[in-house]
């Protein structure tokens, strides 16, 4: 399920937050900055689920290759944050 749009929708605790660019670093930063008490869902423009989190931990990612690229950026961000 590869999407062609460059905009993704971000939902926090089931409430729409904003649209963001489809950029791996931006997505990773969004996940890394999430509170452990909040859950994210990131969808394409048609609300197809791209990823979901439980707190700042990945729960579901639609594609293994995308997940691998995301984890390579996300883990260093999470390890460097205090």
N, CA, C and O atoms as a GROMACS GRO file, in nm:
protein
  328
    1UNK      N    1   0.083  -0.118   0.000
    1UNK     CA    2   0.000   0.000   0.000
    1UNK      C    3   0.088   0.125   0.000
    1UNK      O    4   0.098   0.193   0.102
    2UNK      N    5   0.150   0.154  -0.108
    2UNK     CA    6   0.233   0.274  -0.118
    2UNK      C    7   0.143   0.390  -0.159
    2UNK      O    8   0.068   0.381  -0.256
    3UNK      N    9   0.152   0.499  -0.086
    3UNK     CA   10   0.069   0.615  -0.116
    3UNK      C   11   0.146   0.711  -0.205
    3UNK      O   12   0.269   0.716  -0.201
    4UNK      N   13   0.073   0.788  -0.284
    4UNK     CA   14   0.137   0.880  -0.376
    4UNK      C   15   0.139   1.024  -0.324
    4UNK      O   16   0.209   1.108  -0.379
    5UNK      N   17   0.063   1.051  -0.221
    5UNK     CA   18   0.057   1.187  -0.168
    5UNK      C   19   0.177   1.215  -0.078
    5UNK      O   20   0.238   1.124  -0.024
    6UNK      N   21   0.210   1.343  -0.064
    6UNK     CA   22   0.319   1.382   0.025
    6UNK      C   23   0.268   1.430   0.159
    6UNK      O   24   0.348   1.466   0.246
    7UNK      N   25   0.138   1.432   0.179
    7UNK     CA   26   0.081   1.477   0.306
    7UNK      C   27   0.021   1.358   0.380
    7UNK      O   28  -0.044   1.272   0.321
    8UNK      N   29   0.045   1.355   0.509
    8UNK     CA   30  -0.012   1.252   0.596
    8UNK      C   31  -0.093   1.321   0.705
    8UNK      O   32  -0.064   1.435   0.743
    9UNK      N   33  -0.194   1.252   0.754
    9UNK     CA   34  -0.275   1.305   0.864
    9UNK      C   35  -0.227   1.244   0.994
    9UNK      O   36  -0.198   1.125   1.001
   10UNK      N   37  -0.219   1.326   1.098
   10UNK     CA   38  -0.178   1.281   1.230
   10UNK      C   39  -0.297   1.293   1.325
   10UNK      O   40  -0.359   1.399   1.336
   11UNK      N   41  -0.327   1.183   1.392
   11UNK     CA   42  -0.431   1.181   1.494
   11UNK      C   43  -0.367   1.147   1.628
   11UNK      O   44  -0.288   1.053   1.637
   12UNK      N   45  -0.399   1.223   1.730
   12UNK     CA   46  -0.351   1.194   1.866
   12UNK      C   47  -0.474   1.159   1.949
   12UNK      O   48  -0.567   1.239   1.960
   13UNK      N   49  -0.472   1.039   2.007
   13UNK     CA   50  -0.586   0.991   2.086
   13UNK      C   51  -0.717   1.003   2.009
   13UNK      O   52  -0.819   1.047   2.062
   14UNK      N   53  -0.711   0.963   1.881
   14UNK     CA   54  -0.828   0.960   1.791
   14UNK      C   55  -0.878   1.097   1.746
   14UNK      O   56  -0.981   1.105   1.680
   15UNK      N   57  -0.806   1.204   1.780
   15UNK     CA   58  -0.846   1.339   1.740
   15UNK      C   59  -0.746   1.392   1.638
   15UNK      O   60  -0.625   1.386   1.660
   16UNK      N   61  -0.797   1.444   1.525
   16UNK     CA   62  -0.709   1.498   1.422
   16UNK      C   63  -0.626   1.613   1.478
   16UNK      O   64  -0.677   1.704   1.542
   17UNK      N   65  -0.495   1.605   1.452
   17UNK     CA   66  -0.401   1.710   1.498
   17UNK      C   67  -0.361   1.802   1.383
   17UNK      O   68  -0.382   1.923   1.388
   18UNK      N   69  -0.303   1.741   1.277
   18UNK     CA   70  -0.253   1.822   1.167
   18UNK      C   71  -0.212   1.733   1.051
   18UNK      O   72  -0.208   1.611   1.062
   19UNK      N   73  -0.183   1.798   0.939
   19UNK     CA   74  -0.124   1.728   0.824
   19UNK      C   75   0.026   1.757   0.827
   19UNK      O   76   0.070   1.868   0.856
   20UNK      N   77   0.102   1.654   0.794
   20UNK     CA   78   0.248   1.669   0.789
   20UNK      C   79   0.300   1.614   0.657
   20UNK      O   80   0.232   1.537   0.588
   21UNK      N   81   0.421   1.655   0.622
   21UNK     CA   82   0.486   1.603   0.502
   21UNK      C   83   0.521   1.456   0.523
   21UNK      O   84   0.546   1.412   0.635
   22UNK      N   85   0.521   1.381   0.415
   22UNK     CA   86   0.561   1.240   0.420
   22UNK      C   87   0.714   1.237   0.417
   22UNK      O   88   0.776   1.217   0.312
   23UNK      N   89   0.772   1.256   0.534
   23UNK     CA   90   0.918   1.263   0.550
   23UNK      C   91   0.956   1.176   0.669
   23UNK      O   92   0.903   1.195   0.779
   24UNK      N   93   1.047   1.084   0.650
   24UNK     CA   94   1.081   0.985   0.753
   24UNK      C   95   1.133   1.052   0.881
   24UNK      O   96   1.099   1.008   0.991
   25UNK      N   97   1.212   1.156   0.867
   25UNK     CA   98   1.265   1.225   0.986
   25UNK      C   99   1.155   1.298   1.062
   25UNK      O  100   1.154   1.297   1.186
   26UNK      N  101   1.063   1.360   0.991
   26UNK     CA  102   0.952   1.430   1.054
   26UNK      C  103   0.860   1.331   1.125
   26UNK      O  104   0.815   1.357   1.237
   27UNK      N  105   0.832   1.220   1.062
   27UNK     CA  106   0.749   1.116   1.124
   27UNK      C  107   0.817   1.063   1.249
   27UNK      O  108   0.753   1.049   1.353
   28UNK      N  109   0.946   1.034   1.241
   28UNK     CA  110   1.021   0.984   1.356
   28UNK      C  111   1.020   1.086   1.470
   28UNK      O  112   1.003   1.048   1.586
   29UNK      N  113   1.037   1.212   1.440
   29UNK     CA  114   1.037   1.317   1.542
   29UNK      C  115   0.899   1.324   1.609
   29UNK      O  116   0.890   1.342   1.731
   30UNK      N  117   0.794   1.311   1.530
   30UNK     CA  118   0.659   1.313   1.586
   30UNK      C  119   0.641   1.199   1.686
   30UNK      O  120   0.589   1.220   1.795
   31UNK      N  121   0.685   1.079   1.648
   31UNK     CA  122   0.672   0.962   1.736
   31UNK      C  123   0.760   0.980   1.860
   31UNK      O  124   0.715   0.952   1.971
   32UNK      N  125   0.882   1.024   1.842
   32UNK     CA  126   0.976   1.040   1.954
   32UNK      C  127   0.926   1.142   2.055
   32UNK      O  128   0.952   1.129   2.174
   33UNK      N  129   0.855   1.244   2.007
   33UNK     CA  130   0.808   1.351   2.096
   33UNK      C  131   0.673   1.321   2.161
   33UNK      O  132   0.621   1.402   2.237
   34UNK      N  133   0.617   1.206   2.131
   34UNK     CA  134   0.486   1.170   2.185
   34UNK      C  135   0.498   1.131   2.332
   34UNK      O  136   0.592   1.063   2.372
   35UNK      N  137   0.402   1.174   2.410
   35UNK     CA  138   0.396   1.137   2.552
   35UNK      C  139   0.368   0.987   2.564
   35UNK      O  140   0.301   0.930   2.478
   36UNK      N  141   0.418   0.924   2.670
   36UNK     CA  142   0.388   0.781   2.690
   36UNK      C  143   0.239   0.757   2.716
   36UNK      O  144   0.194   0.643   2.715
   37UNK      N  145   0.163   0.863   2.741
   37UNK     CA  146   0.020   0.850   2.770
   37UNK      C  147  -0.068   0.877   2.648
   37UNK      O  148  -0.190   0.865   2.656
   38UNK      N  149  -0.007   0.913   2.535
   38UNK     CA  150  -0.082   0.943   2.413
   38UNK      C  151  -0.058   0.835   2.309
   38UNK      O  152   0.048   0.772   2.306
   39UNK      N  153  -0.156   0.815   2.223
   39UNK     CA  154  -0.144   0.723   2.112
   39UNK      C  155  -0.158   0.800   1.982
   39UNK      O  156  -0.245   0.887   1.969
   40UNK      N  157  -0.073   0.768   1.886
   40UNK     CA  158  -0.077   0.833   1.755
   40UNK      C  159  -0.129   0.737   1.650
   40UNK      O  160  -0.111   0.615   1.660
   41UNK      N  161  -0.194   0.793   1.551
   41UNK     CA  162  -0.224   0.723   1.427
   41UNK      C  163  -0.185   0.818   1.316
   41UNK      O  164  -0.222   0.936   1.318
   42UNK      N  165  -0.110   0.769   1.221
   42UNK     CA  166  -0.073   0.847   1.105
   42UNK      C  167  -0.131   0.775   0.984
   42UNK      O  168  -0.107   0.657   0.963
   43UNK      N  169  -0.208   0.850   0.904
   43UNK     CA  170  -0.277   0.792   0.789
   43UNK      C  171  -0.242   0.870   0.663
   43UNK      O  172  -0.189   0.981   0.670
   44UNK      N  173  -0.274   0.810   0.548
   44UNK     CA  174  -0.262   0.886   0.424
   44UNK      C  175  -0.386   0.974   0.409
   44UNK      O  176  -0.470   0.978   0.499
   45UNK      N  177  -0.397   1.044   0.298
   45UNK     CA  178  -0.509   1.137   0.280
   45UNK      C  179  -0.645   1.068   0.276
   45UNK      O  180  -0.748   1.133   0.295
   46UNK      N  181  -0.646   0.937   0.252
   46UNK     CA  182  -0.772   0.861   0.247
   46UNK      C  183  -0.796   0.784   0.376
   46UNK      O  184  -0.883   0.697   0.382
   47UNK      N  185  -0.720   0.817   0.479
   47UNK     CA  186  -0.729   0.755   0.611
   47UNK      C  187  -0.689   0.608   0.613
   47UNK      O  188  -0.735   0.532   0.700
   48UNK      N  189  -0.605   0.565   0.518
   48UNK     CA  190  -0.544   0.433   0.527
   48UNK      C  191  -0.433   0.440   0.630
   48UNK      O  192  -0.348   0.529   0.623
   49UNK      N  193  -0.432   0.350   0.724
   49UNK     CA  194  -0.337   0.354   0.834
   49UNK      C  195  -0.194   0.330   0.785
   49UNK      O  196  -0.166   0.230   0.720
   50UNK      N  197  -0.105   0.424   0.817
   50UNK     CA  198   0.038   0.412   0.786
   50UNK      C  199   0.109   0.354   0.908
   50UNK      O  200   0.188   0.260   0.896
   51UNK      N  201   0.081   0.413   1.026
   51UNK     CA  202   0.139   0.360   1.149
   51UNK      C  203   0.055   0.402   1.267
   51UNK      O  204  -0.022   0.498   1.261
   52UNK      N  205   0.072   0.327   1.375
   52UNK     CA  206   0.010   0.365   1.501
   52UNK      C  207   0.112   0.341   1.612
   52UNK      O  208   0.204   0.262   1.598
   53UNK      N  209   0.092   0.413   1.722
   53UNK     CA  210   0.181   0.398   1.836
   53UNK      C  211   0.100   0.374   1.962
   53UNK      O  212  -0.019   0.406   1.970
   54UNK      N  213   0.167   0.318   2.059
   54UNK     CA  214   0.118   0.314   2.196
   54UNK      C  215   0.223   0.393   2.274
   54UNK      O  216   0.335   0.347   2.295
   55UNK      N  217   0.185   0.513   2.314
   55UNK     CA  218   0.285   0.603   2.370
   55UNK      C  219   0.383   0.638   2.261
   55UNK      O  220   0.343   0.670   2.149
   56UNK      N  221   0.512   0.633   2.291
   56UNK     CA  222   0.614   0.664   2.191
   56UNK      C  223   0.675   0.537   2.131
   56UNK      O  224   0.782   0.541   2.071
   57UNK      N  225   0.605   0.423   2.148
   57UNK     CA  226   0.649   0.295   2.091
   57UNK      C  227   0.563   0.260   1.970
   57UNK      O  228   0.441   0.278   1.973
   58UNK      N  229   0.626   0.212   1.865
   58UNK     CA  230   0.551   0.172   1.747
   58UNK      C  231   0.463   0.053   1.780
   58UNK      O  232   0.506  -0.041   1.847
   59UNK      N  233   0.341   0.057   1.733
   59UNK     CA  234   0.246  -0.053   1.750
   59UNK      C  235   0.227  -0.125   1.617
   59UNK      O  236   0.245  -0.246   1.609
   60UNK      N  237   0.190  -0.051   1.514
   60UNK     CA  238   0.165  -0.107   1.382
   60UNK      C  239   0.230  -0.017   1.278
   60UNK      O  240   0.219   0.105   1.285
   61UNK      N  241   0.298  -0.078   1.182
   61UNK     CA  242   0.352  -0.006   1.067
   61UNK      C  243   0.316  -0.087   0.943
   61UNK      O  244   0.339  -0.208   0.938
   62UNK      N  245   0.259  -0.022   0.844
   62UNK     CA  246   0.200  -0.090   0.729
   62UNK      C  247   0.299  -0.167   0.643
   62UNK      O  248   0.258  -0.260   0.573
   63UNK      N  249   0.424  -0.132   0.645
   63UNK     CA  250   0.522  -0.188   0.552
   63UNK      C  251   0.653  -0.215   0.625
   63UNK      O  252   0.704  -0.128   0.696
   64UNK      N  253   0.708  -0.334   0.607
   64UNK     CA  254   0.830  -0.373   0.678
   64UNK      C  255   0.949  -0.286   0.637
   64UNK      O  256   1.027  -0.246   0.723
   65UNK      N  257   0.963  -0.257   0.510
   65UNK     CA  258   1.075  -0.173   0.466
   65UNK      C  259   1.064  -0.032   0.523
   65UNK      O  260   1.163   0.026   0.567
   66UNK      N  261   0.944   0.023   0.522
   66UNK     CA  262   0.922   0.154   0.581
   66UNK      C  263   0.952   0.150   0.731
   66UNK      O  264   1.015   0.242   0.783
   67UNK      N  265   0.907   0.044   0.799
   67UNK     CA  266   0.933   0.030   0.943
   67UNK      C  267   1.082   0.026   0.970
   67UNK      O  268   1.130   0.091   1.063
   68UNK      N  269   1.157  -0.048   0.890
   68UNK     CA  270   1.302  -0.056   0.910
   68UNK      C  271   1.369   0.080   0.893
   68UNK      O  272   1.456   0.116   0.971
   69UNK      N  273   1.329   0.154   0.791
   69UNK     CA  274   1.386   0.289   0.771
   69UNK      C  275   1.348   0.380   0.887
   69UNK      O  276   1.431   0.457   0.935
   70UNK      N  277   1.223   0.371   0.931
   70UNK     CA  278   1.176   0.454   1.042
   70UNK      C  279   1.251   0.422   1.171
   70UNK      O  280   1.294   0.513   1.242
   71UNK      N  281   1.267   0.295   1.202
   71UNK     CA  282   1.337   0.255   1.325
   71UNK      C  283   1.481   0.304   1.324
   71UNK      O  284   1.534   0.344   1.428
   72UNK      N  285   1.547   0.300   1.208
   72UNK     CA  286   1.685   0.347   1.199
   72UNK      C  287   1.699   0.496   1.232
   72UNK      O  288   1.804   0.539   1.278
   73UNK      N  289   1.594   0.572   1.210
   73UNK     CA  290   1.595   0.715   1.244
   73UNK      C  291   1.539   0.737   1.385
   73UNK      O  292   1.590   0.821   1.459
   74UNK      N  293   1.435   0.663   1.420
   74UNK     CA  294   1.364   0.683   1.546
   74UNK      C  295   1.445   0.644   1.669
   74UNK      O  296   1.448   0.719   1.767
   75UNK      N  297   1.509   0.530   1.666
   75UNK     CA  298   1.579   0.480   1.784
   75UNK      C  299   1.689   0.577   1.830
   75UNK      O  300   1.696   0.607   1.950
   76UNK      N  301   1.775   0.628   1.742
   76UNK     CA  302   1.874   0.726   1.790
   76UNK      C  303   1.810   0.851   1.850
   76UNK      O  304   1.862   0.907   1.946
   77UNK      N  305   1.696   0.895   1.795
   77UNK     CA  306   1.626   1.010   1.851
   77UNK      C  307   1.578   0.980   1.992
   77UNK      O  308   1.592   1.062   2.082
   78UNK      N  309   1.522   0.863   2.011
   78UNK     CA  310   1.470   0.826   2.142
   78UNK      C  311   1.581   0.804   2.244
   78UNK      O  312   1.564   0.834   2.362
   79UNK      N  313   1.694   0.753   2.198
   79UNK     CA  314   1.804   0.728   2.291
   79UNK      C  315   1.874   0.857   2.332
   79UNK      O  316   1.934   0.864   2.439
   80UNK      N  317   1.867   0.959   2.246
   80UNK     CA  318   1.934   1.086   2.281
   80UNK      C  319   1.845   1.179   2.361
   80UNK      O  320   1.894   1.276   2.420
   81UNK      N  321   1.714   1.152   2.364
   81UNK     CA  322   1.626   1.239   2.441
   81UNK      C  323   1.634   1.205   2.588
   81UNK      O  324   1.663   1.091   2.626
   82UNK      N  325   1.608   1.305   2.672
   82UNK     CA  326   1.622   1.284   2.817
   82UNK      C  327   1.492   1.247   2.880
   82UNK      O  328   1.486   1.226   3.001
   0.00000   0.00000   0.00000
